[in-house]
Amino acid sequence: MRHLRSVPPPGGPADPLQPLSASELSSLLERTSRTFALAIPLLQEPLATDVGLAYLLFRIADTLEDAPNWGRDVRMTALDSFGEWLVGEHKERAWLDAVAASPPTSDPGCLALLARAEGVRISVAQRDRDVAMATTMDVVRTSAKMAEFVARQTDAGGLVLSDIDDLRDYCYAVAGIVGELLTELFLLRIPELGDARDTLMDLAPDFGEGLQLVNILKDAASDAREGRSYIPLGVDRAQVFELARANIESAFEYVDTLADAGAPPDVRQFCELPTRLAEATLRRLESGAEKLTRAEVLAICAEVQRLT
């Protein structure tokens, strides 16, 4: 498996106002993600860094949305402040002050990421102008939509979605936009994909949403214990499985479209890995089994890396 180019970090803690080194980026990805920590190293540069930095910004927004140590109003204010901070309002520090006063989570990986948030933002700003703009705007869109759903939570973080359309709206907010940004980054870095732009952009939300739906089905029991119900009340669980299967089929169509349009193997591998993992996980869930074993995950990784 290819890895992000590693640069030994300087001694002592990283300066929070310095951009991330390659080794820091790799470390933060490994500490804050599961599937994408496996998929991003499949990419060549400059996409590996583009996508890695984008993931970290989305992960910060996700941390502020979940924030088990905060009440609803603090989460909403933090997400709004985060969006303003991202678009250049660098004096806007309400969310950073909230993090410093009371960490939103006890997860050590997320806390390490929050401590380097300034470095992530600076690193994104140093990418090519169009890449930096696309990344920033789509993360701002996600944080704004997340804030709308947080506004519907109880103060303790409980959220109950109302119907299938509500579920789709939520998945678009937290994952569909991710699929759109990935597509924009591919198009910016691989101009020959331009002829397939319309098809790719049509399929991009389903690519992200399918992965999110599988996670929702997989984590339904633990979410329920924490007062969240992403499977809407009164909706048969089979309907959610059906929607997830349809989105995963679209995700495979997305991968095939990339390949047909001339995307290099690393981009196809990056997209195919999470899609295959989601498909395999969904099959396990439909049979009533537990999540994939480590051996199964590694076998799928090995299959994907053989794609050319």
C-alpha positions in Angstrom: 0.0 0.0 0.0 1.3 3.5 -0.9 1.6 5.9 2.0 1.7 9.6 2.3 5.2 10.9 2.1 6.5 11.1 5.7 8.5 13.9 7.1 9.9 13.5 10.6 8.2 15.9 13.0 10.3 18.4 14.9 11.0 17.8 18.5 8.3 18.8 21.0 4.7 19.8 20.4 3.8 21.1 16.9 3.3 24.9 16.7 -0.6 25.3 16.3 -0.1 28.1 13.8 2.2 26.1 11.5 0.8 24.0 8.6 0.7 20.2 9.1 3.7 18.2 8.1 3.1 15.1 6.0 3.7 12.9 9.1 1.2 14.9 11.2 -1.4 14.6 8.4 -0.9 10.8 8.3 -1.0 10.5 12.0 -4.2 12.5 12.4 -5.9 10.5 9.7 -5.0 7.2 11.4 -6.3 8.5 14.8 -9.6 9.9 13.6 -10.8 7.7 10.8 -11.4 4.1 9.9 -12.2 3.5 6.3 -10.6 6.7 5.0 -7.4 6.0 6.8 -7.2 2.9 4.6 -8.3 4.6 1.4 -6.5 7.9 1.4 -3.0 6.3 1.2 -4.0 4.7 -2.0 -4.1 8.1 -3.7 -1.1 9.7 -5.4 -0.1 13.3 -4.7 -1.4 15.9 -4.9 -4.8 14.3 -4.3 -3.6 12.3 -1.2 -3.0 15.6 0.6 -6.0 17.4 -0.9 -8.4 14.6 0.3 -6.6 14.1 3.6 -6.9 17.7 4.6 -10.6 17.9 3.4 -11.3 14.8 5.5 -9.8 16.4 8.6 -12.0 19.5 8.2 -15.1 17.4 7.8 -14.0 15.4 10.9 -13.7 18.6 12.9 -17.3 19.6 11.9 -18.5 16.1 12.8 -16.8 16.3 16.2 -18.6 19.6 16.9 -21.9 18.1 15.8 -21.5 15.0 18.1 -19.8 16.8 21.0 -21.1 14.5 23.8 -19.7 16.8 26.5 -21.7 19.8 25.2 -25.3 20.9 25.2 -27.3 21.6 22.1 -26.8 25.3 22.1 -23.1 25.1 22.5 -22.9 22.7 19.6 -25.0 25.0 17.4 -22.9 28.1 18.2 -19.7 26.2 17.7 -20.7 24.9 14.2 -21.8 28.5 13.2 -18.5 29.9 14.5 -16.5 27.2 12.8 -18.0 28.1 9.4 -17.2 31.8 9.8 -13.7 30.9 10.9 -13.2 28.8 7.8 -14.2 31.4 5.3 -11.6 33.9 6.6 -13.1 35.4 9.7 -10.0 34.6 11.6 -10.9 36.8 14.6 -14.0 34.6 15.0 -12.8 32.2 17.7 -16.0 31.3 19.6 -15.7 27.7 18.7 -12.0 27.5 19.6 -12.7 29.2 22.9 -15.5 26.7 23.6 -13.1 23.8 22.9 -10.4 25.4 25.2 -12.9 26.0 28.0 -14.6 22.5 27.8 -13.4 19.8 25.4 -16.4 18.5 23.4 -15.2 14.9 23.6 -12.9 12.7 25.4 -11.7 10.9 22.3 -7.9 11.4 22.2 -7.7 11.4 18.4 -10.4 14.1 18.0 -8.7 16.2 20.7 -5.4 16.0 18.9 -7.1 17.1 15.7 -8.9 20.0 17.4 -5.5 21.1 18.9 -4.2 21.3 15.3 -7.3 22.9 13.7 -5.4 26.1 12.9 -2.7 24.1 11.2 -5.3 22.2 9.1 -6.9 25.5 8.0 -3.6 27.0 7.1 -2.6 23.8 5.2 -5.8 24.0 3.2 -5.3 27.6 2.4 -1.9 26.8 0.9 -3.3 24.3 -1.6 -4.1 25.5 -5.2 -6.6 28.3 -5.1 -9.5 26.3 -6.6 -8.8 23.3 -4.4 -8.7 25.5 -1.3 -11.9 27.3 -2.3 -13.9 24.1 -3.1 -12.8 22.4 0.1 -13.6 25.4 2.3 -17.0 26.1 0.7 -18.2 22.5 0.9 -17.1 22.1 4.6 -19.0 25.3 5.4 -22.1 23.9 3.7 -21.8 20.7 5.7 -21.3 22.6 9.0 -24.3 24.8 8.3 -26.6 21.8 7.5 -25.3 20.0 10.6 -26.3 23.0 12.7 -29.8 22.8 11.4 -30.1 19.2 12.6 -28.4 20.0 15.9 -31.2 22.6 16.4 -33.7 19.8 16.4 -31.8 17.8 19.1 -32.7 17.6 22.8 -30.1 19.3 24.9 -28.6 15.9 25.7 -28.0 15.3 22.0 -31.0 13.1 21.2 -32.3 13.3 17.6 -35.2 11.5 16.0 -35.6 11.7 12.2 -39.1 11.8 11.0 -39.2 9.9 7.7 -37.2 8.5 4.8 -36.9 12.0 3.2 -35.6 13.4 6.5 -33.0 10.5 6.6 -31.9 11.3 3.1 -31.6 15.0 3.9 -29.4 14.1 7.0 -27.2 11.8 4.9 -26.7 14.4 2.3 -25.7 17.0 4.9 -23.1 14.8 6.5 -21.9 12.6 3.6 -23.5 13.5 0.3 -21.6 16.8 0.3 -18.4 14.9 1.0 -19.0 12.9 -2.3 -19.5 16.2 -4.1 -16.3 17.7 -2.8 -14.3 14.5 -3.7 -15.7 14.8 -7.2 -14.7 18.4 -7.5 -11.2 17.6 -6.3 -10.9 14.8 -8.9 -12.1 17.1 -11.7 -9.7 19.9 -10.6 -6.7 17.5 -10.5 -7.6 15.3 -13.5 -8.9 17.6 -16.3 -9.6 14.7 -18.6 -12.5 13.7 -16.4 -14.3 16.9 -17.5 -16.5 15.2 -20.2 -18.0 13.0 -17.4 -18.6 15.9 -15.0 -22.4 15.9 -15.2 -22.7 12.1 -14.6 -20.1 12.1 -11.8 -21.8 15.1 -10.0 -25.2 13.4 -10.3 -23.9 10.2 -8.7 -21.6 11.9 -6.2 -24.1 12.4 -3.4 -25.2 8.7 -3.5 -21.5 7.7 -3.3 -21.3 9.4 0.1 -24.8 8.7 1.3 -24.5 5.0 0.7 -21.5 4.7 3.0 -23.3 6.8 5.7 -26.5 4.7 5.5 -24.4 1.5 6.1 -22.9 3.2 9.2 -26.3 4.2 10.5 -27.6 0.6 10.1 -24.4 -0.8 11.7 -24.5 1.6 14.7 -28.2 1.7 15.2 -28.1 0.0 18.6 -25.4 2.2 20.1 -27.0 5.4 18.7 -30.3 4.4 20.3 -28.5 4.1 23.7 -27.3 7.7 23.3 -30.8 9.0 22.4 -30.3 9.3 18.6 -32.5 7.5 16.1 -31.3 7.9 12.5 -33.7 5.2 11.4 -37.0 7.2 11.5 -39.8 6.1 13.7 -42.4 4.1 11.9 -40.1 3.3 9.0 -39.4 -0.3 8.4 -35.7 -1.1 8.7 -36.0 -3.0 5.4 -36.7 0.4 3.7 -33.4 1.7 5.0 -31.6 -1.4 3.7 -33.3 -0.9 0.3 -32.1 2.7 0.2 -28.6 1.7 1.2 -28.4 -1.0 -1.5 -29.6 1.5 -4.1 -27.0 4.1 -3.1 -24.2 1.5 -3.1 -25.3 0.5 -6.6 -24.9 4.1 -7.6 -21.6 4.3 -5.9 -20.3 1.4 -8.1 -21.7 3.2 -11.1 -19.7 6.2 -10.0 -16.5 4.2 -9.8 -17.2 2.7 -13.3 -17.8 6.2 -14.7 -14.5 7.4 -13.3 -12.7 4.4 -14.9 -14.5 4.9 -18.2 -13.6 8.6 -18.2 -9.9 7.8 -17.8 -9.3 8.2 -14.1 -6.0 6.7 -13.0 -6.0 3.5 -11.0 -5.3 5.2 -7.7 -8.5 7.2 -7.9 -10.5 4.2 -8.8 -9.0 2.2 -5.9 -9.7 5.0 -3.5 -13.4 5.1 -4.4 -13.8 1.3 -4.8 -12.4 0.4 -1.4 -15.0 2.1 0.8 -17.7 1.0 -1.6 -16.7 -2.6 -1.4 -16.4 -2.4 2.4 -19.8 -0.9 2.6 -21.4 -3.5 0.4 -19.8 -6.4 2.4 -20.9 -4.8 5.7 -24.4 -4.4 4.4 -24.5 -8.1 3.4 -23.4 -9.1 6.9 -26.0 -6.8 8.5 -28.8 -8.2 6.4 -27.8 -11.7 7.5 -27.9 -10.6 11.2 -24.1 -11.0 11.6 -21.6 -8.7 13.2 -19.4 -6.2 11.5 -16.6 -7.4 9.1 -13.6 -9.0 10.7 -10.1 -7.5 10.4 -9.1 -10.4 8.1 -12.1 -9.7 5.8 -11.2 -6.0 5.7 -7.6 -6.8 4.8 -8.7 -9.2 2.1 -10.9 -6.6 0.5 -8.0 -4.1 0.7 -5.7 -6.5 -1.1 -8.3 -7.2 -3.9 -8.7 -3.4 -4.5 -5.0 -2.8 -4.6 -4.7 -5.3 -7.5 -7.1 -3.2 -9.6 -5.5 -1.5 -12.6 
